[in-house]
Amino acid sequence: MTQNKMQAIQVDRYGDADVLELRETNRPQPQENEVLVRIAFAAMIPLDWKIRNGWLEQVFPIAFPYIPGFNASGIVEAVGSKVATLQPGDRVFGELRGSYAQYAVAKEDALVKLPDSISLEDAAAIKAGADSAWKALFLEGDLQSGQRVLVHAAAGGVGQFAVQLAKWKGATVIGTASADNLEFVKSIGADVVIDYRSEDFSQLVKEVDLVVDTVGGDTEQRSWGVLKRGGILVSLVGDPDAEQAAAHGVRAKFNTVFATREHLLQIVDLLVDGTLKMETGHVYPLSEAGEAQRFSEQRRGRGRILLNPEA
C-alpha cells in the first residue's frame, strides 16, 4: 500500500451490517488547523449502526460512500501548519469522525493528549462513554450528593462510568444489568443491582431522583413511575416522552448540553488517580466491523466495543 492510501470501512447504501465493506481508499490529509491520527482503537457506539440502518436519515443525512465512526484513540501522524499543542508521536483520544479506518483527521481542539498511565485501548472508550455519563448525571441530571439514581444497562459503555461517577458524587446507585454482569456492576460501586431479564425494576425501585436511560422503548415507559415528583429522566437514545413526563410531574431531557474539554480533562484525572476504572468490551479487527456491529445490535455484553485497524 502506498503512503497516500489506507484501509477503511466504507458504506455505499443504507442496510444491515453486510453493507460495511473493507476497502483501500485515499488517506486524508490534515488542513492547517487539523491533526492526522493513526487510529489505534475506534469506539463502536449504537449511533453507528442506527445511521447505517437509515433510521436517522433526517437527523444525520449521509453522503455516500462514507466511513463510519465518531470516536477513537491513536498516535498523531502529522499536524497542520497552525496546530500548536500537538505533534507527531503524541498519544491522543477524542472525536475522530470516519474512525473505522487506519487514519482519520480531526480539529486540534477535538483531541486530548493522553497521560502515559492510560492505555490507548482504554482511552478509546472515554468519548461517548465516560463523557456521556458525565453529561447525563451532572449536566442534564444535576445529580447531587445523597440523591438516588437508577442507571439502565449499568455494565455498558456508558453505564459503567455512570455508576462510578454517581458514587464519586455521593449518590446511592441502582443499576440494571443481565445476570452475567450483576457481580461486575456491584464491583464498580452499585448499591443495588437488578437483573432486568428476571426482575421488573419498576416493581422494585421507587422515589429515585434521576434515571439514566441508555435503552429506551419499554424501559423508558416503565421508568416514569420510579421517579419522585420533580425528578429527572435523561435519555441518551432519543427524545423522551414529554407527555409522560408531565403526567408524572417529572422532567425529561435529551441532548440539551454536552460535556466540554474541561470535563474530559477531569475524567482523565479520575482515571489516572484510580477513582474511575473501565472494562472495554470485545475488540474486533477492522475487517470484522460488520460482525462487531451485529454484536452491538444485540445490546448485550460489557463495556465499549472497539475496532483495531492493525489487528
Beta strands, then each sheet from edge to edge (+ up, - down):
strand 1: 5-10
strand 2: 21-26
strand 3: 34-44
strand 4: 71-79
strand 5: 91-95
strand 6: 103-107
strand 7: 111-113
strand 8: 148-151
strand 9: 172-177
strand 10: 192-195
strand 11: 208-213
strand 12: 227-235
strand 13: 251-253
strand 14: 283-285
strand 15: 305-308
sheet 1: 1+ 2-
sheet 2: 6+ 3- 4+ 5- 7+
sheet 3: 6+ 3- 15+ 14+
sheet 4: 10+ 9+ 8+ 11+ 12+ 13+
end
